[in-house]
């Protein structure tokens, strides 16, 4: 019975992560439809794009994760604020690296060095790293014991 329970928890955990990634991508898609006219060749438009990527990842990971913890996986500490902060910090770290790269190259039109180096090369890589880091940051607080957790009786 213990092995079946472990496999069930592992499957639920992996399925939750898949739904978190899908939810984050869905929010990014919705944001891309809403903000379709943003000029990404300007510095402010590019910054707005990075903010929308960050916001979509944080919201997608947290919304799906909180629903899963509250509805499906009872018994797991919810830790809402800690998980939110963890996913916010996790999602921002790779995007901050992208921000440094983006500000080190002058902005230009499509075909420019900025477009080739930042938008086509580093942005897809670091955006995916940002999603991965948001998911890791979401689950990181549950690895540490906090005062708000109820003590398990032995």
VMD Tcl script that builds the backbone (N, CA, C; Angstrom):
set m [mol new atoms 462]
animate dup $m
set s [atomselect $m all]
$s set {name element resname resid chain x y z} {
  {N N UNK 1 A 0.822 -1.202 0.000}
  {CA C UNK 1 A 0.000 0.000 0.000}
  {C C UNK 1 A 0.861 1.259 0.000}
  {N N UNK 2 A 2.029 1.226 0.644}
  {CA C UNK 2 A 2.899 2.382 0.716}
  {C C UNK 2 A 3.474 2.755 -0.638}
  {N N UNK 3 A 3.807 1.764 -1.467}
  {CA C UNK 3 A 4.364 2.039 -2.788}
  {C C UNK 3 A 3.303 2.670 -3.685}
  {N N UNK 4 A 2.080 2.162 -3.627}
  {CA C UNK 4 A 0.998 2.728 -4.428}
  {C C UNK 4 A 0.730 4.172 -4.031}
  {N N UNK 5 A 0.768 4.452 -2.749}
  {CA C UNK 5 A 0.538 5.819 -2.252}
  {C C UNK 5 A 1.649 6.760 -2.725}
  {N N UNK 6 A 2.910 6.271 -2.697}
  {CA C UNK 6 A 4.032 7.069 -3.171}
  {C C UNK 6 A 3.895 7.378 -4.658}
  {N N UNK 7 A 3.532 6.390 -5.451}
  {CA C UNK 7 A 3.352 6.587 -6.896}
  {C C UNK 7 A 2.206 7.551 -7.150}
  {N N UNK 8 A 1.152 7.450 -6.375}
  {CA C UNK 8 A 0.009 8.357 -6.520}
  {C C UNK 8 A 0.418 9.800 -6.208}
  {N N UNK 9 A 1.184 10.010 -5.150}
  {CA C UNK 9 A 1.644 11.357 -4.801}
  {C C UNK 9 A 2.615 11.899 -5.851}
  {N N UNK 10 A 3.503 11.052 -6.339}
  {CA C UNK 10 A 4.450 11.461 -7.366}
  {C C UNK 10 A 3.725 11.853 -8.651}
  {N N UNK 11 A 2.738 11.067 -9.045}
  {CA C UNK 11 A 1.965 11.374 -10.243}
  {C C UNK 11 A 1.183 12.678 -10.069}
  {N N UNK 12 A 0.585 12.886 -8.907}
  {CA C UNK 12 A -0.157 14.128 -8.653}
  {C C UNK 12 A 0.783 15.327 -8.672}
  {N N UNK 13 A 1.969 15.192 -8.124}
  {CA C UNK 13 A 2.946 16.267 -8.112}
  {C C UNK 13 A 3.399 16.607 -9.528}
  {N N UNK 14 A 3.727 15.594 -10.332}
  {CA C UNK 14 A 4.150 15.824 -11.711}
  {C C UNK 14 A 3.023 16.415 -12.556}
  {N N UNK 15 A 1.816 15.938 -12.346}
  {CA C UNK 15 A 0.669 16.467 -13.079}
  {C C UNK 15 A 0.407 17.924 -12.711}
  {N N UNK 16 A 0.596 18.259 -11.447}
  {CA C UNK 16 A 0.444 19.650 -11.016}
  {C C UNK 16 A 1.475 20.537 -11.696}
  {N N UNK 17 A 2.709 20.078 -11.794}
  {CA C UNK 17 A 3.750 20.868 -12.456}
  {C C UNK 17 A 3.420 21.058 -13.930}
  {N N UNK 18 A 2.932 20.023 -14.586}
  {CA C UNK 18 A 2.548 20.154 -16.000}
  {C C UNK 18 A 1.428 21.175 -16.146}
  {N N UNK 19 A 0.429 21.120 -15.272}
  {CA C UNK 19 A -0.668 22.092 -15.341}
  {C C UNK 19 A -0.192 23.500 -15.013}
  {N N UNK 20 A 0.788 23.638 -14.116}
  {CA C UNK 20 A 1.337 24.959 -13.818}
  {C C UNK 20 A 2.022 25.539 -15.053}
  {N N UNK 21 A 2.761 24.723 -15.759}
  {CA C UNK 21 A 3.448 25.194 -16.965}
  {C C UNK 21 A 2.435 25.557 -18.037}
  {N N UNK 22 A 1.416 24.721 -18.208}
  {CA C UNK 22 A 0.384 25.011 -19.200}
  {C C UNK 22 A -0.379 26.279 -18.833}
  {N N UNK 23 A -0.693 26.452 -17.551}
  {CA C UNK 23 A -1.377 27.665 -17.112}
  {C C UNK 23 A -0.552 28.912 -17.343}
  {N N UNK 24 A 0.751 28.820 -17.099}
  {CA C UNK 24 A 1.636 29.963 -17.331}
  {C C UNK 24 A 1.693 30.293 -18.823}
  {N N UNK 25 A 1.808 29.272 -19.663}
  {CA C UNK 25 A 1.825 29.517 -21.110}
  {C C UNK 25 A 0.496 30.095 -21.588}
  {N N UNK 26 A -0.598 29.643 -21.009}
  {CA C UNK 26 A -1.913 30.175 -21.390}
  {C C UNK 26 A -2.020 31.651 -21.024}
  {N N UNK 27 A -1.536 32.026 -19.858}
  {CA C UNK 27 A -1.560 33.442 -19.471}
  {C C UNK 27 A -0.652 34.282 -20.353}
  {N N UNK 28 A 0.503 33.750 -20.722}
  {CA C UNK 28 A 1.386 34.465 -21.644}
  {C C UNK 28 A 0.695 34.665 -22.984}
  {N N UNK 29 A -0.028 33.650 -23.439}
  {CA C UNK 29 A -0.772 33.778 -24.703}
  {C C UNK 29 A -1.847 34.856 -24.592}
  {N N UNK 30 A -2.581 34.864 -23.496}
  {CA C UNK 30 A -3.623 35.880 -23.294}
  {C C UNK 30 A -3.003 37.271 -23.257}
  {N N UNK 31 A -1.888 37.421 -22.557}
  {CA C UNK 31 A -1.208 38.711 -22.524}
  {C C UNK 31 A -0.710 39.112 -23.902}
  {N N UNK 32 A -0.242 38.150 -24.696}
  {CA C UNK 32 A 0.251 38.492 -26.035}
  {C C UNK 32 A -0.887 38.923 -26.947}
  {N N UNK 33 A -2.085 38.417 -26.710}
  {CA C UNK 33 A -3.237 38.861 -27.489}
  {C C UNK 33 A -3.685 40.253 -27.035}
  {N N UNK 34 A -3.701 40.471 -25.736}
  {CA C UNK 34 A -4.131 41.765 -25.213}
  {C C UNK 34 A -3.145 42.866 -25.607}
  {N N UNK 35 A -1.854 42.583 -25.508}
  {CA C UNK 35 A -0.826 43.581 -25.799}
  {C C UNK 35 A -0.156 43.291 -27.142}
  {N N UNK 36 A -0.942 43.001 -28.158}
  {CA C UNK 36 A -0.396 42.625 -29.466}
  {C C UNK 36 A 0.296 43.791 -30.162}
  {N N UNK 37 A -0.103 45.006 -29.887}
  {CA C UNK 37 A 0.459 46.151 -30.589}
  {C C UNK 37 A 1.675 46.769 -29.934}
  {N N UNK 38 A 2.249 46.116 -28.936}
  {CA C UNK 38 A 3.402 46.692 -28.237}
  {C C UNK 38 A 4.623 46.652 -29.149}
  {N N UNK 39 A 5.315 47.770 -29.217}
  {CA C UNK 39 A 6.509 47.886 -30.046}
  {C C UNK 39 A 7.697 47.310 -29.282}
  {N N UNK 40 A 8.159 46.133 -29.653}
  {CA C UNK 40 A 9.261 45.499 -28.941}
  {C C UNK 40 A 10.629 45.980 -29.415}
  {N N UNK 41 A 10.636 46.869 -30.416}
  {CA C UNK 41 A 11.922 47.422 -30.848}
  {C C UNK 41 A 12.329 48.626 -30.008}
  {N N UNK 42 A 11.434 49.118 -29.160}
  {CA C UNK 42 A 11.790 50.197 -28.240}
  {C C UNK 42 A 12.132 49.604 -26.879}
  {N N UNK 43 A 12.866 50.337 -26.095}
  {CA C UNK 43 A 13.280 49.863 -24.776}
  {C C UNK 43 A 12.069 49.677 -23.857}
  {N N UNK 44 A 11.125 50.605 -23.882}
  {CA C UNK 44 A 9.954 50.499 -23.003}
  {C C UNK 44 A 9.047 49.348 -23.422}
  {N N UNK 45 A 8.901 49.122 -24.714}
  {CA C UNK 45 A 8.097 47.989 -25.169}
  {C C UNK 45 A 8.723 46.662 -24.801}
  {N N UNK 46 A 10.037 46.595 -24.888}
  {CA C UNK 46 A 10.741 45.371 -24.516}
  {C C UNK 46 A 10.639 45.116 -23.019}
  {N N UNK 47 A 10.720 46.190 -22.211}
  {CA C UNK 47 A 10.563 46.049 -20.767}
  {C C UNK 47 A 9.151 45.607 -20.397}
  {N N UNK 48 A 8.155 46.129 -21.112}
  {CA C UNK 48 A 6.783 45.693 -20.878}
  {C C UNK 48 A 6.630 44.215 -21.228}
  {N N UNK 49 A 7.263 43.775 -22.294}
  {CA C UNK 49 A 7.237 42.365 -22.666}
  {C C UNK 49 A 7.855 41.498 -21.574}
  {N N UNK 50 A 8.990 41.901 -21.036}
  {CA C UNK 50 A 9.618 41.139 -19.950}
  {C C UNK 50 A 8.734 41.106 -18.708}
  {N N UNK 51 A 8.089 42.222 -18.405}
  {CA C UNK 51 A 7.190 42.253 -17.252}
  {C C UNK 51 A 5.996 41.329 -17.458}
  {N N UNK 52 A 5.454 41.291 -18.659}
  {CA C UNK 52 A 4.313 40.412 -18.935}
  {C C UNK 52 A 4.727 38.930 -18.878}
  {N N UNK 53 A 5.929 38.632 -19.321}
  {CA C UNK 53 A 6.431 37.263 -19.197}
  {C C UNK 53 A 6.543 36.895 -17.722}
  {N N UNK 54 A 7.141 37.774 -16.937}
  {CA C UNK 54 A 7.295 37.531 -15.506}
  {C C UNK 54 A 5.940 37.369 -14.821}
  {N N UNK 55 A 5.024 38.269 -15.105}
  {CA C UNK 55 A 3.696 38.230 -14.488}
  {C C UNK 55 A 2.932 36.974 -14.885}
  {N N UNK 56 A 3.003 36.594 -16.152}
  {CA C UNK 56 A 2.319 35.388 -16.603}
  {C C UNK 56 A 2.861 34.140 -15.938}
  {N N UNK 57 A 4.172 34.061 -15.790}
  {CA C UNK 57 A 4.760 32.898 -15.134}
  {C C UNK 57 A 4.392 32.835 -13.664}
  {N N UNK 58 A 4.481 33.961 -12.978}
  {CA C UNK 58 A 4.172 33.981 -11.547}
  {C C UNK 58 A 2.695 33.666 -11.308}
  {N N UNK 59 A 1.816 34.288 -12.078}
  {CA C UNK 59 A 0.388 34.040 -11.892}
  {C C UNK 59 A 0.005 32.604 -12.254}
  {N N UNK 60 A 0.517 32.106 -13.370}
  {CA C UNK 60 A 0.184 30.750 -13.796}
  {C C UNK 60 A 0.649 29.702 -12.809}
  {N N UNK 61 A 1.874 29.831 -12.346}
  {CA C UNK 61 A 2.423 28.856 -11.402}
  {C C UNK 61 A 1.673 28.920 -10.077}
  {N N UNK 62 A 1.379 30.114 -9.588}
  {CA C UNK 62 A 0.724 30.244 -8.288}
  {C C UNK 62 A -0.753 29.881 -8.323}
  {N N UNK 63 A -1.475 30.289 -9.347}
  {CA C UNK 63 A -2.908 29.969 -9.396}
  {C C UNK 63 A -3.142 28.466 -9.471}
  {N N UNK 64 A -2.470 27.813 -10.388}
  {CA C UNK 64 A -2.649 26.372 -10.533}
  {C C UNK 64 A -2.112 25.646 -9.302}
  {N N UNK 65 A -0.984 26.082 -8.794}
  {CA C UNK 65 A -0.409 25.444 -7.612}
  {C C UNK 65 A -1.294 25.564 -6.386}
  {N N UNK 66 A -1.879 26.740 -6.166}
  {CA C UNK 66 A -2.754 26.916 -5.007}
  {C C UNK 66 A -4.035 26.095 -5.130}
  {N N UNK 67 A -4.583 26.040 -6.328}
  {CA C UNK 67 A -5.779 25.212 -6.535}
  {C C UNK 67 A -5.451 23.745 -6.264}
  {N N UNK 68 A -4.308 23.297 -6.753}
  {CA C UNK 68 A -3.913 21.905 -6.538}
  {C C UNK 68 A -3.676 21.614 -5.065}
  {N N UNK 69 A -3.041 22.534 -4.356}
  {CA C UNK 69 A -2.770 22.298 -2.940}
  {C C UNK 69 A -4.044 22.322 -2.100}
  {N N UNK 70 A -4.974 23.169 -2.449}
  {CA C UNK 70 A -6.192 23.295 -1.648}
  {C C UNK 70 A -7.244 22.251 -1.989}
  {N N UNK 71 A -7.312 21.828 -3.239}
  {CA C UNK 71 A -8.374 20.912 -3.661}
  {C C UNK 71 A -7.916 19.455 -3.762}
  {N N UNK 72 A -6.737 19.253 -4.273}
  {CA C UNK 72 A -6.315 17.899 -4.596}
  {C C UNK 72 A -5.396 17.315 -3.532}
  {N N UNK 73 A -4.422 18.083 -3.112}
  {CA C UNK 73 A -3.381 17.548 -2.247}
  {C C UNK 73 A -3.553 18.052 -0.820}
  {N N UNK 74 A -4.616 17.629 -0.167}
  {CA C UNK 74 A -4.815 18.028 1.222}
  {C C UNK 74 A -3.727 17.407 2.085}
  {N N UNK 75 A -3.368 18.130 3.125}
  {CA C UNK 75 A -2.331 17.660 4.025}
  {C C UNK 75 A -0.985 18.296 3.751}
  {N N UNK 76 A -0.818 18.908 2.597}
  {CA C UNK 76 A 0.418 19.605 2.263}
  {C C UNK 76 A 0.261 21.047 2.726}
  {N N UNK 77 A 1.252 21.609 3.429}
  {CA C UNK 77 A 1.130 23.001 3.878}
  {C C UNK 77 A 0.972 23.954 2.689}
  {N N UNK 78 A 0.013 24.860 2.788}
  {CA C UNK 78 A -0.287 25.756 1.679}
  {C C UNK 78 A 0.803 26.824 1.528}
  {N N UNK 79 A 1.192 27.483 2.583}
  {CA C UNK 79 A 2.265 28.490 2.580}
  {C C UNK 79 A 2.117 29.480 1.423}
  {N N UNK 80 A 0.973 30.105 1.320}
  {CA C UNK 80 A 0.660 30.972 0.179}
  {C C UNK 80 A 1.670 32.091 -0.029}
  {N N UNK 81 A 1.956 32.847 1.010}
  {CA C UNK 81 A 2.864 33.996 0.857}
  {C C UNK 81 A 4.285 33.539 0.518}
  {N N UNK 82 A 4.749 32.505 1.188}
  {CA C UNK 82 A 6.104 32.028 0.927}
  {C C UNK 82 A 6.234 31.475 -0.489}
  {N N UNK 83 A 5.220 30.760 -0.943}
  {CA C UNK 83 A 5.251 30.208 -2.297}
  {C C UNK 83 A 5.177 31.320 -3.342}
  {N N UNK 84 A 4.380 32.344 -3.073}
  {CA C UNK 84 A 4.291 33.480 -3.995}
  {C C UNK 84 A 5.639 34.192 -4.094}
  {N N UNK 85 A 6.246 34.458 -2.962}
  {CA C UNK 85 A 7.548 35.122 -2.967}
  {C C UNK 85 A 8.599 34.251 -3.645}
  {N N UNK 86 A 8.571 32.961 -3.376}
  {CA C UNK 86 A 9.529 32.055 -4.002}
  {C C UNK 86 A 9.406 32.023 -5.514}
  {N N UNK 87 A 8.177 31.985 -6.008}
  {CA C UNK 87 A 7.995 31.966 -7.465}
  {C C UNK 87 A 8.314 33.330 -8.082}
  {N N UNK 88 A 8.034 34.408 -7.356}
  {CA C UNK 88 A 8.374 35.738 -7.869}
  {C C UNK 88 A 9.884 35.919 -7.988}
  {N N UNK 89 A 10.607 35.515 -6.962}
  {CA C UNK 89 A 12.065 35.639 -6.983}
  {C C UNK 89 A 12.650 34.692 -8.031}
  {N N UNK 90 A 12.149 33.460 -8.061}
  {CA C UNK 90 A 12.652 32.494 -9.030}
  {C C UNK 90 A 12.449 32.945 -10.467}
  {N N UNK 91 A 11.280 33.477 -10.761}
  {CA C UNK 91 A 10.996 33.926 -12.129}
  {C C UNK 91 A 11.789 35.173 -12.487}
  {N N UNK 92 A 12.126 35.970 -11.512}
  {CA C UNK 92 A 12.819 37.228 -11.822}
  {C C UNK 92 A 14.318 37.063 -12.048}
  {N N UNK 93 A 14.933 36.047 -11.469}
  {CA C UNK 93 A 16.393 35.912 -11.586}
  {C C UNK 93 A 16.866 35.752 -13.034}
  {N N UNK 94 A 16.346 34.815 -13.830}
  {CA C UNK 94 A 16.797 34.739 -15.227}
  {C C UNK 94 A 16.409 35.974 -16.046}
  {N N UNK 95 A 15.274 36.583 -15.720}
  {CA C UNK 95 A 14.872 37.778 -16.452}
  {C C UNK 95 A 15.751 38.975 -16.104}
  {N N UNK 96 A 16.300 38.999 -14.904}
  {CA C UNK 96 A 17.259 40.055 -14.557}
  {C C UNK 96 A 18.555 39.888 -15.353}
  {N N UNK 97 A 18.965 38.648 -15.573}
  {CA C UNK 97 A 20.129 38.403 -16.424}
  {C C UNK 97 A 19.838 38.884 -17.843}
  {N N UNK 98 A 18.632 38.592 -18.330}
  {CA C UNK 98 A 18.233 39.068 -19.657}
  {C C UNK 98 A 18.175 40.590 -19.702}
  {N N UNK 99 A 17.760 41.206 -18.620}
  {CA C UNK 99 A 17.713 42.664 -18.549}
  {C C UNK 99 A 19.110 43.261 -18.664}
  {N N UNK 100 A 20.065 42.661 -17.997}
  {CA C UNK 100 A 21.452 43.142 -18.089}
  {C C UNK 100 A 21.976 42.979 -19.516}
  {N N UNK 101 A 21.708 41.836 -20.130}
  {CA C UNK 101 A 22.130 41.619 -21.516}
  {C C UNK 101 A 21.449 42.624 -22.438}
  {N N UNK 102 A 20.155 42.859 -22.235}
  {CA C UNK 102 A 19.403 43.783 -23.076}
  {C C UNK 102 A 19.869 45.210 -22.973}
  {N N UNK 103 A 20.276 45.638 -21.776}
  {CA C UNK 103 A 20.751 47.008 -21.623}
  {C C UNK 103 A 22.203 47.180 -22.048}
  {N N UNK 104 A 22.898 46.085 -22.304}
  {CA C UNK 104 A 24.283 46.204 -22.764}
  {C C UNK 104 A 24.382 46.332 -24.282}
  {N N UNK 105 A 23.259 46.146 -24.977}
  {CA C UNK 105 A 23.228 46.212 -26.445}
  {C C UNK 105 A 22.283 47.342 -26.844}
  {N N UNK 106 A 22.675 48.205 -27.796}
  {CA C UNK 106 A 21.766 49.267 -28.226}
  {C C UNK 106 A 20.543 48.702 -28.957}
  {N N UNK 107 A 19.392 49.338 -28.718}
  {CA C UNK 107 A 18.137 48.901 -29.323}
  {C C UNK 107 A 18.107 49.319 -30.785}
  {N N UNK 108 A 17.505 48.467 -31.622}
  {CA C UNK 108 A 17.372 48.790 -33.038}
  {C C UNK 108 A 16.208 48.034 -33.649}
  {N N UNK 109 A 16.058 48.148 -34.952}
  {CA C UNK 109 A 14.972 47.481 -35.663}
  {C C UNK 109 A 15.270 45.993 -35.820}
  {N N UNK 110 A 14.303 45.295 -36.438}
  {CA C UNK 110 A 14.503 43.880 -36.732}
  {C C UNK 110 A 15.719 43.733 -37.639}
  {N N UNK 111 A 16.567 42.779 -37.321}
  {CA C UNK 111 A 17.798 42.597 -38.068}
  {C C UNK 111 A 18.981 43.272 -37.423}
  {N N UNK 112 A 18.750 44.030 -36.362}
  {CA C UNK 112 A 19.842 44.709 -35.665}
  {C C UNK 112 A 20.519 43.744 -34.696}
  {N N UNK 113 A 21.580 44.206 -34.110}
  {CA C UNK 113 A 22.313 43.386 -33.139}
  {C C UNK 113 A 21.441 43.076 -31.923}
  {N N UNK 114 A 20.661 44.051 -31.440}
  {CA C UNK 114 A 19.765 43.830 -30.304}
  {C C UNK 114 A 18.754 42.744 -30.636}
  {N N UNK 115 A 18.159 42.846 -31.799}
  {CA C UNK 115 A 17.138 41.887 -32.199}
  {C C UNK 115 A 17.725 40.482 -32.306}
  {N N UNK 116 A 18.906 40.368 -32.921}
  {CA C UNK 116 A 19.522 39.055 -33.097}
  {C C UNK 116 A 20.032 38.476 -31.783}
  {N N UNK 117 A 20.752 39.280 -31.032}
  {CA C UNK 117 A 21.384 38.780 -29.811}
  {C C UNK 117 A 20.389 38.595 -28.672}
  {N N UNK 118 A 19.588 39.597 -28.428}
  {CA C UNK 118 A 18.711 39.565 -27.247}
  {C C UNK 118 A 17.388 38.877 -27.561}
  {N N UNK 119 A 16.658 39.372 -28.542}
  {CA C UNK 119 A 15.315 38.869 -28.798}
  {C C UNK 119 A 15.308 37.455 -29.366}
  {N N UNK 120 A 16.211 37.155 -30.275}
  {CA C UNK 120 A 16.202 35.835 -30.903}
  {C C UNK 120 A 17.039 34.805 -30.174}
  {N N UNK 121 A 18.101 35.211 -29.501}
  {CA C UNK 121 A 18.995 34.226 -28.893}
  {C C UNK 121 A 18.736 34.058 -27.404}
  {N N UNK 122 A 18.911 35.123 -26.615}
  {CA C UNK 122 A 18.862 34.992 -25.168}
  {C C UNK 122 A 17.458 34.994 -24.584}
  {N N UNK 123 A 16.547 35.728 -25.180}
  {CA C UNK 123 A 15.209 35.821 -24.595}
  {C C UNK 123 A 14.491 34.477 -24.530}
  {N N UNK 124 A 14.462 33.650 -25.571}
  {CA C UNK 124 A 13.789 32.346 -25.436}
  {C C UNK 124 A 14.439 31.442 -24.392}
  {N N UNK 125 A 15.759 31.457 -24.326}
  {CA C UNK 125 A 16.463 30.596 -23.370}
  {C C UNK 125 A 16.185 31.034 -21.939}
  {N N UNK 126 A 16.354 32.310 -21.682}
  {CA C UNK 126 A 16.182 32.800 -20.314}
  {C C UNK 126 A 14.711 32.866 -19.898}
  {N N UNK 127 A 13.805 32.997 -20.839}
  {CA C UNK 127 A 12.381 32.949 -20.488}
  {C C UNK 127 A 11.989 31.537 -20.044}
  {N N UNK 128 A 12.513 30.523 -20.702}
  {CA C UNK 128 A 12.238 29.154 -20.270}
  {C C UNK 128 A 12.890 28.865 -18.925}
  {N N UNK 129 A 14.088 29.389 -18.724}
  {CA C UNK 129 A 14.749 29.249 -17.421}
  {C C UNK 129 A 13.947 29.957 -16.335}
  {N N UNK 130 A 13.314 31.056 -16.691}
  {CA C UNK 130 A 12.484 31.789 -15.748}
  {C C UNK 130 A 11.275 30.969 -15.319}
  {N N UNK 131 A 10.655 30.282 -16.259}
  {CA C UNK 131 A 9.515 29.428 -15.916}
  {C C UNK 131 A 9.957 28.286 -15.014}
  {N N UNK 132 A 11.064 27.654 -15.347}
  {CA C UNK 132 A 11.590 26.572 -14.517}
  {C C UNK 132 A 11.915 27.078 -13.115}
  {N N UNK 133 A 12.544 28.245 -13.027}
  {CA C UNK 133 A 12.903 28.811 -11.730}
  {C C UNK 133 A 11.669 29.222 -10.932}
  {N N UNK 134 A 10.604 29.639 -11.608}
  {CA C UNK 134 A 9.355 29.976 -10.909}
  {C C UNK 134 A 8.739 28.726 -10.286}
  {N N UNK 135 A 8.763 27.625 -11.006}
  {CA C UNK 135 A 8.223 26.374 -10.470}
  {C C UNK 135 A 9.078 25.892 -9.293}
  {N N UNK 136 A 10.391 25.960 -9.438}
  {CA C UNK 136 A 11.281 25.566 -8.338}
  {C C UNK 136 A 11.067 26.480 -7.137}
  {N N UNK 137 A 10.958 27.776 -7.381}
  {CA C UNK 137 A 10.716 28.722 -6.297}
  {C C UNK 137 A 9.381 28.505 -5.614}
  {N N UNK 138 A 8.407 27.994 -6.352}
  {CA C UNK 138 A 7.104 27.706 -5.763}
  {C C UNK 138 A 7.189 26.551 -4.773}
  {N N UNK 139 A 7.954 25.528 -5.099}
  {CA C UNK 139 A 8.032 24.350 -4.244}
  {C C UNK 139 A 9.131 24.428 -3.194}
  {N N UNK 140 A 10.007 25.392 -3.299}
  {CA C UNK 140 A 11.116 25.524 -2.356}
  {C C UNK 140 A 10.673 25.764 -0.913}
  {N N UNK 141 A 9.666 26.594 -0.631}
  {CA C UNK 141 A 9.288 26.815 0.773}
  {C C UNK 141 A 8.803 25.562 1.494}
  {N N UNK 142 A 8.283 24.591 0.779}
  {CA C UNK 142 A 7.804 23.382 1.451}
  {C C UNK 142 A 8.956 22.487 1.906}
  {N N UNK 143 A 10.167 22.758 1.445}
  {CA C UNK 143 A 11.316 21.971 1.872}
  {C C UNK 143 A 11.852 22.418 3.228}
  {N N UNK 144 A 11.489 23.637 3.635}
  {CA C UNK 144 A 11.962 24.170 4.905}
  {C C UNK 144 A 10.845 24.177 5.919}
  {N N UNK 145 A 11.149 23.877 7.144}
  {CA C UNK 145 A 10.149 23.855 8.206}
  {C C UNK 145 A 9.878 25.292 8.646}
  {N N UNK 146 A 8.598 25.659 8.713}
  {CA C UNK 146 A 8.223 27.005 9.140}
  {C C UNK 146 A 7.404 26.933 10.418}
  {N N UNK 147 A 7.267 28.060 11.075}
  {CA C UNK 147 A 6.505 28.106 12.326}
  {C C UNK 147 A 5.018 27.934 12.096}
  {N N UNK 148 A 4.533 28.304 10.905}
  {CA C UNK 148 A 3.096 28.241 10.656}
  {C C UNK 148 A 2.617 26.826 10.359}
  {N N UNK 149 A 3.541 25.890 10.146}
  {CA C UNK 149 A 3.140 24.518 9.881}
  {C C UNK 149 A 2.678 23.845 11.170}
  {N N UNK 150 A 1.593 23.078 11.102}
  {CA C UNK 150 A 1.196 22.337 12.284}
  {C C UNK 150 A 2.177 21.190 12.535}
  {N N UNK 151 A 2.463 20.935 13.784}
  {CA C UNK 151 A 3.376 19.861 14.140}
  {C C UNK 151 A 2.661 18.511 13.994}
  {N N UNK 152 A 3.315 17.574 13.354}
  {CA C UNK 152 A 2.736 16.247 13.172}
  {C C UNK 152 A 2.866 15.465 14.474}
  {N N UNK 153 A 1.787 14.820 14.837}
  {CA C UNK 153 A 1.802 14.015 16.066}
  {C C UNK 153 A 2.372 12.657 15.752}
  {N N UNK 154 A 3.200 12.168 16.658}
  {CA C UNK 154 A 3.793 10.841 16.445}
  {C C UNK 154 A 3.149 9.810 17.313}
}
mol reanalyze $m
mol bondsrecalc $m
mol representation Tube
mol addrep $m
